[in-house]
Amino acid sequence: MKKKEDKSIFLEYFGDTPQLRIFDFLIGNYFFDFPPTEIAKESNVSYNSLKALFPKLVSSEILVKTRRIRKSDYYKLNIGHPFIKDLIKLNWMLVKFDLNLIENKKKISMGNLN
């Protein structure tokens, strides 16, 4: 597994667990589909951990199969799923909130210079 230096805002707020790392990766790439091996690699999650979580994600329709290439099935985040819609919205809210915090800190530090 590769080492992830900077945690996303999503992981900073909700914790760094294998399931959340998978969601974090897929939210950031929700237009694309991936084979399970790539989801594990890019999420920085062991393949065995992904295999344990994968059946529930598919059966709950959070992940949907999009196609098959040779022997690999490809999956993507089901952006029509109510939970995923809310999760994507929440992720954007966190990004906006964090950007506002950064902007406010800049304004405060600039105000201290005057």
C-alpha positions in Angstrom: 0.0 0.0 0.0 1.2 3.5 -0.7 1.4 6.0 2.0 -1.0 8.9 1.8 0.6 12.1 3.0 -2.3 14.5 3.1 -5.7 13.4 4.3 -8.7 14.8 2.5 -11.1 17.1 4.4 -13.6 14.2 4.3 -11.1 11.9 6.2 -10.0 14.7 8.6 -13.6 15.2 9.7 -14.9 11.6 9.8 -11.8 9.6 10.5 -9.5 7.4 8.5 -10.9 3.9 8.2 -10.8 1.6 5.2 -14.5 2.1 4.4 -14.2 5.9 4.6 -11.0 5.8 2.4 -13.0 3.9 -0.2 -15.8 6.4 -0.1 -13.3 9.3 -0.2 -11.6 7.9 -3.3 -14.9 7.1 -5.1 -16.5 10.5 -4.2 -13.5 12.2 -5.8 -13.8 10.1 -8.9 -17.5 9.4 -9.1 -17.7 9.9 -12.9 -15.4 6.9 -13.5 -15.6 3.2 -13.0 -12.8 0.9 -11.6 -12.1 -2.7 -11.0 -11.9 -3.7 -7.3 -8.1 -4.0 -7.4 -7.8 -0.4 -8.5 -10.3 0.8 -5.9 -8.2 -0.9 -3.2 -5.0 0.5 -4.5 -6.2 4.1 -5.0 -8.0 4.1 -1.7 -4.9 2.9 0.1 -6.9 -0.1 1.5 -5.7 -3.7 1.4 -7.5 -5.9 -1.1 -8.6 -8.2 1.7 -10.3 -5.3 3.5 -12.0 -4.3 0.3 -13.2 -7.8 -0.4 -14.8 -7.9 3.1 -16.6 -4.6 2.5 -17.4 -5.0 -1.2 -20.5 -7.4 -1.0 -22.4 -5.0 1.3 -21.5 -2.0 -0.9 -22.8 -3.8 -4.0 -25.9 -5.4 -2.4 -27.0 -2.0 -1.0 -26.5 -0.6 -4.5 -24.0 2.0 -3.3 -21.6 0.5 -5.9 -23.0 -0.6 -9.3 -21.4 -2.8 -11.8 -20.9 -0.9 -15.1 -19.0 -3.3 -17.4 -16.7 -6.2 -17.7 -13.3 -6.1 -19.4 -11.7 -9.5 -19.9 -11.9 -11.0 -16.4 -12.5 -7.8 -14.4 -15.8 -6.3 -13.4 -15.8 -2.5 -13.2 -17.8 -0.6 -10.6 -18.7 3.0 -9.9 -20.4 4.9 -7.2 -24.2 5.0 -7.6 -24.8 8.7 -7.6 -28.5 8.1 -7.9 -28.5 6.4 -4.4 -30.0 8.8 -1.8 -27.2 8.1 0.7 -24.5 8.8 -1.9 -26.3 12.0 -3.0 -26.2 13.2 0.6 -22.6 12.1 1.0 -21.4 14.0 -2.1 -23.3 17.1 -0.8 -21.8 16.7 2.6 -18.3 16.4 1.0 -18.8 19.7 -0.9 -20.2 21.4 2.2 -17.0 20.4 4.1 -14.8 21.7 1.3 -16.7 25.0 1.3 -16.6 25.3 5.0 -12.8 24.6 5.1 -12.2 27.1 2.3 -14.2 29.7 4.3 -12.1 29.0 7.4 -8.9 29.5 5.4 -10.2 32.7 3.9 -11.2 34.0 7.3 -7.8 33.2 8.8 -6.2 35.1 5.9 -8.5 38.1 6.6 -7.7 38.0 10.3 -3.9 37.8 9.7 -4.1 40.6 7.2 -6.1 42.7 9.7 -3.3 42.2 12.2 -0.8 43.7 9.8 -2.7 47.0 9.6 
